[in-house]
Amino acid sequence: MKLTKKSHSCVRLEKDGQTLVIDPGGFSEEDATLGADAILVTHEHPDHFDEERLRAGLESNPGAQIWTLKSVAEQLAAAFPGRVHTVGHGDTFTAAGFDVQVHGELHAVIHPDIPRITNVGYLVKGAEGGTVFHPGDALTVPDQPVETLMLPVMAPWSKISEVIDYVREVKPRRAYDIHDALLTDLARPIYDRQIGGLGGAEHLRLAPGASAQL
């Protein structure tokens, strides 16, 4: 399974000639969904869900489909009948040849005065039992082993102690940074050192466009 990091929280997974894209939002590249066979969206915030990018992906590949939660699906289903699927916690499905499990229900707390929206995470199974978990904007801990954690490293709703404790609780083999568009280059060494030293898992970072074999 090949992992390619796109900007912010968007990633591409490739296996057996098929491509799965997760969270192509407004901070991601304009071509983030092009060539995708399946697209997963964790929630409706614009840094994870960009309607123009999703439409571009669906229009470029007539066979492409989307799996997402209700608030996003309602905005796309009429234009692409039969190609937009609504999912929630506990659901399982196959997308672009990947087996996927849905975990989680709510976005992390930004502030008590701000109502929480729905958010789901996706546990994607690759070859030989390898798994990738993308939690979206929540620190959801799946009830399944996670080999590769896509780690929301910096967000308005988190602090670094929570990020470190999240890695400790999930216990992945490795954690790759996502949700990093707001993290400056000055701060990255601090996050690398503290998460890598205290998280208990290999902590890694890919530049946008870079790839790794999992």
C-alpha distance (Angstrom), angle and dihedral (degrees) to the residues before:
residue distance angle dihedral
M1 . . .
K2 3.80 . .
L3 3.81 120.0 .
T4 3.80 119.2 -159.3
K5 3.80 119.8 -173.5
K6 3.77 117.0 -140.5
S7 3.80 123.6 -173.6
H8 3.81 119.0 -59.0
S9 3.83 112.1 -21.5
C10 3.79 100.0 -12.6
V11 3.81 120.1 111.1
R12 3.81 134.7 171.5
L13 3.80 123.1 -146.2
E14 3.80 120.6 -164.5
K15 3.79 129.1 -168.9
D16 3.80 133.2 156.8
G17 3.79 92.3 -5.3
Q18 3.81 95.9 -52.3
T19 3.79 128.8 110.3
L20 3.81 130.6 -146.9
V21 3.83 119.8 -169.2
I22 3.80 123.9 -163.2
D23 3.83 125.8 -160.6
P24 3.81 106.1 -10.4
G25 3.79 97.6 -174.0
G26 3.77 136.9 166.4
F27 3.81 93.2 -80.5
S28 3.81 90.5 54.8
E29 3.78 127.3 88.6
E30 3.81 116.4 -78.1
D31 3.82 90.5 -120.2
A32 3.81 94.3 47.5
T33 3.81 93.8 119.3
L34 3.80 100.1 37.3
G35 3.79 111.3 120.8
A36 3.80 93.1 13.7
D37 3.80 118.9 143.3
A38 3.81 92.1 -165.5
I39 3.80 135.4 15.1
L40 3.80 127.4 -159.9
V41 3.81 123.2 -163.8
T42 3.80 122.2 -167.1
H43 3.82 99.7 -163.3
E44 3.78 146.9 -22.4
H45 3.81 103.1 -91.8
P46 3.81 110.5 120.6
D47 3.80 95.7 -120.4
H48 3.83 86.8 63.1
F49 3.80 103.1 28.2
D50 3.79 122.5 45.5
E51 3.80 113.0 169.1
E52 3.80 93.9 -157.6
R53 3.80 92.3 54.8
L54 3.79 92.1 47.2
R55 3.78 92.6 49.3
A56 3.82 90.0 49.5
G57 3.79 90.4 54.5
L58 3.79 94.5 47.7
E59 3.79 92.9 45.9
S60 3.82 93.4 47.8
N61 3.82 92.2 53.3
P62 3.82 116.6 33.5
G63 3.80 89.1 -162.9
A64 3.81 95.9 53.8
Q65 3.81 118.3 113.8
I66 3.79 136.6 -169.3
W67 3.80 130.4 -138.1
T68 3.78 115.9 -166.6
L69 3.78 145.6 128.4
K70 3.79 125.0 -72.3
S71 3.83 98.7 -95.6
V72 3.81 91.6 58.6
A73 3.80 97.2 36.0
E74 3.82 91.3 56.5
Q75 3.81 90.0 60.8
L76 3.82 94.7 53.7
A77 3.79 110.2 25.5
A78 3.81 97.6 85.0
A79 3.81 93.1 53.9
F80 3.82 94.0 45.8
P81 3.82 107.4 33.3
G82 3.78 114.6 -162.0
R83 3.79 93.6 8.1
V84 3.81 101.6 82.3
H85 3.81 117.2 73.2
T86 3.81 126.1 -167.0
V87 3.81 116.5 -140.5
G88 3.78 138.5 176.5
H89 3.79 142.4 -179.3
G90 3.79 112.7 -43.9
D91 3.81 96.4 20.3
T92 3.80 121.8 130.0
F93 3.79 128.2 -163.4
T94 3.79 143.6 152.3
A95 3.81 119.3 -112.3
A96 3.81 125.1 178.1
G97 3.79 88.9 -16.2
F98 3.82 93.5 -52.9
D99 3.81 121.9 118.3
V100 3.80 108.4 -132.4
Q101 3.81 133.3 -167.0
V102 3.81 123.3 -165.7
H103 3.80 118.8 -135.3
G104 3.79 130.9 179.4
E105 3.78 137.8 23.7
L106 3.81 113.0 -147.7
H107 3.79 139.6 50.4
A108 3.80 115.6 -115.7
V109 3.81 116.1 -91.8
I110 3.80 110.3 -88.5
H111 3.81 93.6 177.5
P112 3.81 130.6 -23.7
D113 3.82 89.6 -114.9
I114 3.82 92.2 57.7
P115 3.83 114.9 79.8
R116 3.79 113.3 -122.3
I117 3.79 117.6 -116.8
T118 3.78 128.9 -152.6
N119 3.81 118.1 -82.5
V120 3.79 129.5 174.7
G121 3.78 131.4 -168.2
Y122 3.79 126.4 -146.5
L123 3.80 126.2 -137.3
V124 3.80 105.4 -161.0
K125 3.78 119.6 -164.4
G126 3.77 119.4 -149.0
A127 3.78 132.5 178.8
E128 3.81 122.3 -38.7
G129 3.78 94.0 10.7
G130 3.81 96.2 -59.0
T131 3.81 112.8 152.2
V132 3.80 135.6 -162.1
F133 3.81 120.2 -163.9
H134 3.80 121.9 -160.5
P135 3.83 109.3 -175.7
G136 3.80 99.1 -174.8
D137 3.81 109.5 -150.5
A138 3.78 99.6 -17.2
L139 3.78 139.2 75.2
T140 3.80 93.8 -123.5
V141 3.80 116.9 167.2
P142 3.82 111.7 -149.8
D143 3.78 119.8 -140.1
Q144 3.82 87.7 -128.3
P145 3.82 130.3 75.4
V146 3.81 113.8 -90.9
E147 3.77 120.6 -150.7
T148 3.82 98.1 180.0
L149 3.80 120.9 27.0
M150 3.78 120.2 -162.9
L151 3.80 96.8 -144.5
P152 3.83 122.0 -150.9
V153 3.75 91.9 -140.2
M154 3.80 101.6 -179.9
A155 3.80 129.9 16.1
P156 3.82 140.0 145.1
W157 3.82 87.1 -108.9
S158 3.82 98.7 54.4
K159 3.79 145.2 54.0
I160 3.77 127.4 -151.1
S161 3.81 95.0 -104.8
E162 3.82 88.8 59.5
V163 3.80 90.9 48.6
I164 3.80 91.3 51.6
D165 3.81 92.7 47.0
Y166 3.80 89.6 48.7
V167 3.79 91.7 56.9
R168 3.80 89.5 48.1
E169 3.81 92.0 51.2
V170 3.81 96.9 46.3
K171 3.83 92.1 43.5
P172 3.82 97.5 -157.6
R173 3.77 123.3 177.4
R174 3.80 88.5 -123.2
A175 3.82 138.5 3.1
Y176 3.80 124.1 -149.7
D177 3.79 119.9 -162.3
I178 3.79 119.9 -112.2
H179 3.82 130.9 160.1
D180 3.79 87.3 51.0
A181 3.82 105.5 130.1
L182 3.81 91.2 106.7
L183 3.81 94.5 47.0
T184 3.80 110.0 101.6
D185 3.78 123.5 -141.3
L186 3.81 88.6 -114.1
A187 3.81 90.9 60.5
R188 3.80 98.7 42.7
P189 3.84 96.6 82.8
I190 3.81 89.8 52.9
Y191 3.81 92.3 51.6
D192 3.81 91.8 43.4
R193 3.79 92.6 51.6
Q194 3.78 97.9 44.2
I195 3.80 98.9 41.0
G196 3.79 92.3 41.0
G197 3.78 93.0 47.1
L198 3.80 98.9 42.4
G199 3.80 107.3 25.5
G200 3.78 97.6 75.6
A201 3.82 94.7 -133.3
E202 3.77 135.9 83.2
H203 3.81 105.9 -83.9
L204 3.80 115.8 -150.6
R205 3.77 139.3 173.7
L206 3.81 131.0 -159.1
A207 3.78 124.3 -162.4
P208 3.82 114.3 -127.2
G209 3.77 107.9 -78.1
A210 3.80 94.9 21.3
S211 3.80 121.3 120.5
A212 3.79 140.7 -155.4
Q213 3.80 133.6 -167.2
L214 3.80 113.5 -123.3
